[in-house]
Amino acid sequence: MHQYESVSLVRLIANPDKYHNRKVRIIGVAHLEFETNGVYLTKEHCEERIHKNGLWIESDYEALKTTEDKLASYNGKYVLMEGVFDKNCTGHFGMWSGGLVKISRYDEWH
């Protein structure tokens, strides 16, 4: 059984060493676009692309049994994601405050 710890993006960003390589569950605002796949603290941070207030996301569409278009339909919406936090996965040009990899869940959050 997979155990994911519910953690705020704030805690991940502030304590990257504590959560490195741990399975986490997060809620944030998603945005998938070439070189800017990320999840942000707020809708405003997403709209303004404040990358340091978010995490890079590496989506494996095949593992998630979905398509890029389906996940992109969540752009600008809050999502619940489960995956492994990687403090060294800082995305395109190192713009992010870490990353979420091995994502096993990516659902719209209501």
N, C-alpha and C positions, 0 to 999 in steps of 0.2 A: 504494500500500500504506500502511495506517495503522500508524504506529509509536507505541506507547504505552510510556512509561517506568514501570517498576514502582517505586512509591514507598510508603513507610509513611505511615499517617495522621499519625504523630508528626512526620515531616519536613514534610508539607504544612502542618500547623498551626503548626509552629515557623518555617517559611520561606515564608510566603505570597507574598512578592514574587518569589522565585526560581521558583516553579511557576505563577504566574498565567498563564492562557490556554495552558497546556501540556497535551498529551494524557498522561494518567496511567492507570496500572492500580493499583488498591488492593484490599486485603482488609480487611473489617471486618464488624461485626455490623449487619445491616439492620433497619430498622423503618419501615414505611409506615403512616401514620395521618394523618388530617386535621390539617394545620398542623404535623405533626412528622415529616415524611419525612426520615429521616437514616440515616447509617451511622456507627457508633461504634467506638472502639478495642476495647472488650471487652463481653462479655455483661452484666457488672455495670453498666457505664456506660449500656448500652442500657436495662436494667431500671429504673435510677434516673433516666433521662433527663438525663444530664449532657451537655447539648448542646454545650458548649464543647470537649468531648473527642470531637467528631465533626464531620461535614460534612452540610449540607443537601443533599438530592438532588432533582433535577428530572428525573423520569422521563417520557419520551415513549413511551407504551405502543404507539402506532402504529409508531414508528420501531423499537422493540424487537420488534415483531411478537408482542406478548403482551398480557395483560390486567392490570389492577390486582390482581385476585384472585390471579393466578398469582404475581406478585411479592410480594404480601402473605403468601403461603404460606411465604416465606423469613424472615418476621419472627422475630427472636431467633436467627437462624442466621448463620453466617459466609458472606459472599458475596464473589465476585470481580467487580469492576466496572471498566469502562473508560469514560472520558469526559474532559471538559475541566475542569480546576480553575479556579474563579473565586473569587478572594479577596474580591470584593465581594458575592457571592451568599450572604448570611448568613441567609436564610430568615425565617420568621415572627418578627417583632419583633427581628430581628438577633441571635437567640440562638445561632447557630452560628459556627464558626471558618472559614467559607468554604463553598463549595459545589461539587458536581460536576454539571455541565450537559452537554448533548449526549451523553448516555449511550448508548453503542453496545453495551455488554455488561453483563449483570446475571445472574449464574449462581450457584447454590449452590456453595460451596467445600467440598471434602471433604478 
